[in-house]
């Protein structure tokens, strides 16, 4: 693939600004920390817990092909350990180690809380920044009874991109998330989201430029 250009980063920034919802976190019944490739999710959980926004958090995520090298014992297990090290007490944590996609993250975390006797009418989804829109849309479809908002580490696109081991992979993953926002409603996985033309144009540009490793294939 050719080196990342300024035009590529401008398009990626457009996708970032679309997928990061900038919702205001507020006190909720529980949090669900979604698995992924970014251990910063656990850092965000610790910060939000210290702000007294929730009494309980479910870490959810299995061993997946995408994160096996980084989290060989499973995303939820590693994220939980990181949160414990940052001061989140063990009694505030529930573990869901089986989910391999976002729909399962939501459904299985819901079941874990029900099994633990937790009554939940509002939930805070803690995830990677660029995953917020997809997580929100998925939860609205899979768990429509709860009020939902999203939170992540407070970081800009440029800061996040510079912190990645592989910026090309990061952009490709964001392209994949954006495609899922567009495609999953018709498959019943998520609610419909408005996708402005500027976002579609940025998505198509990045696909043509070769950032397509995480696209859904027919």
Secondary structure, 3 states (H helix, E strand, C coil): CCCCCHHHHHHHHHHHHHHCCCCCCCCCCEEEEECCCCCHHHHHHHHHHHCCCCCCEEEECCCCCCCCCCCCCCHHHHHHHHHHHCCCCHHHEEEECCCCCHHHHHHHHHHHHHHCCCCCCEEEEECCHHHHHHHHHHHHHHCCCCEEEEECCCCCHHHHHHHCCCHHHHHHHHHHHHHHHHHHHHHCCCCCCCCCHHHHHHHHHHHHCCCCCCCCCC
